[in-house]
Amino acid sequence: MSTRKRKGFDNPATAMAALKYLALLLLPFSGLVGWLYFRRLSARYQLGRETIRVHESGLNALSAALADNATAGMPVVIALILLYYGFEWRAESNEIWLLLCGLWALGLSLVWFIVWSCHLGAKMIGVLIFEETQTIVIPWDPLNNTAKEDFFRLKWFFDAMHLEELNLGEIEKITRQAGVKLFIHGAFGTRGLRFSSKQKRDECIAAIERITKKCYVHLDLEA
């Protein structure tokens, strides 16, 4: 008995190869979304008018951007693979549940892709300190949420796109932990920041102390 040779996207190997190329195309597209969002945040926070800006640069910034691009694009690729097998299953067994799961997963993954690409743009801003207004603008802290916000309102997820503005006068102390982590404590609670190196972390501390003319590092939890 002869079997018909599959051609084009009917061939699983061809389809999987196409998905791999799509994954590569998602990297620059994620970077483009992040850059556009960076431009939007730059206008909102008047980037260039800050007194001090602490941000990643060079290879550290590039490696962080590639990691975020991969994080943004991987769920989309997985959803497309699931959708592909959903079509295959639908054609062979006339079952539609896997196809519907693939469509649902694709929709969720596209939301994830957009939000996490914007998260990249927010991280590119870094930490902004304004002497005139005595404020500091920092990236989102995922731990600063309650259980209700985590599981029902998804605030922890959509906050990835945002920056937070704090009053420098409300800072009470700063602690360092595990080499590159920094925690700012005050009337607003606690906010965590992570840097690529101890140098960048200490640069941020020095910038805050320079503007406020106070010493905040009362406790050092270095590992």
HUBEL-V254576 format. One record per pair of residues at least 6 apart in sequence whose C-alpha atoms are under 6 Angstrom apart, sorted by the first residue. I is the first residue (numbers start at 1). GAP is how many residues later the second one is. D is the distance in whole Angstrom. If there is no record, write none. Layout:
I & GAP & D
I & GAP & D
This chain:
9 & 6 & 5
26 & 47 & 6
27 & 42 & 5
30 & 39 & 6
30 & 87 & 5
33 & 84 & 6
34 & 83 & 5
34 & 84 & 5
34 & 86 & 5
34 & 87 & 4
35 & 86 & 6
37 & 81 & 6
37 & 84 & 5
38 & 83 & 4
50 & 79 & 6
50 & 80 & 5
51 & 78 & 6
51 & 79 & 5
51 & 80 & 6
52 & 77 & 5
53 & 74 & 6
53 & 75 & 5
54 & 72 & 6
54 & 73 & 5
55 & 71 & 4
72 & 41 & 5
72 & 44 & 5
73 & 40 & 6
75 & 34 & 5
76 & 33 & 5
79 & 23 & 6
79 & 26 & 5
79 & 27 & 5
82 & 20 & 5
83 & 16 & 6
83 & 19 & 4
86 & 12 & 5
86 & 13 & 4
87 & 12 & 6
90 & 6 & 6
118 & 43 & 5
119 & 41 & 5
119 & 42 & 5
127 & 10 & 6
127 & 11 & 5
128 & 8 & 6
128 & 9 & 5
129 & 7 & 4
134 & 34 & 5
135 & 31 & 6
135 & 32 & 5
135 & 33 & 5
136 & 29 & 6
136 & 30 & 5
137 & 27 & 5
137 & 28 & 4
138 & 25 & 6
138 & 26 & 5
139 & 24 & 5
140 & 20 & 6
140 & 22 & 6
140 & 23 & 5
141 & 51 & 6
142 & 14 & 6
149 & 6 & 5
150 & 6 & 6
170 & 16 & 5
170 & 17 & 6
171 & 14 & 6
171 & 15 & 4
172 & 13 & 6
172 & 14 & 5
173 & 12 & 5
173 & 43 & 5
173 & 44 & 6
174 & 9 & 6
174 & 10 & 5
174 & 42 & 5
174 & 43 & 5
175 & 7 & 6
175 & 8 & 5
175 & 42 & 6
175 & 44 & 5
175 & 45 & 5
176 & 6 & 5
176 & 44 & 5
176 & 45 & 5
177 & 44 & 5
177 & 45 & 5
178 & 44 & 5
178 & 45 & 5
179 & 19 & 6
179 & 43 & 6
180 & 14 & 6
180 & 15 & 5
180 & 17 & 5
180 & 18 & 5
181 & 12 & 6
181 & 13 & 5
182 & 10 & 6
182 & 11 & 5
183 & 8 & 6
183 & 9 & 4
184 & 6 & 6
184 & 7 & 5
195 & 6 & 6
209 & 6 & 6
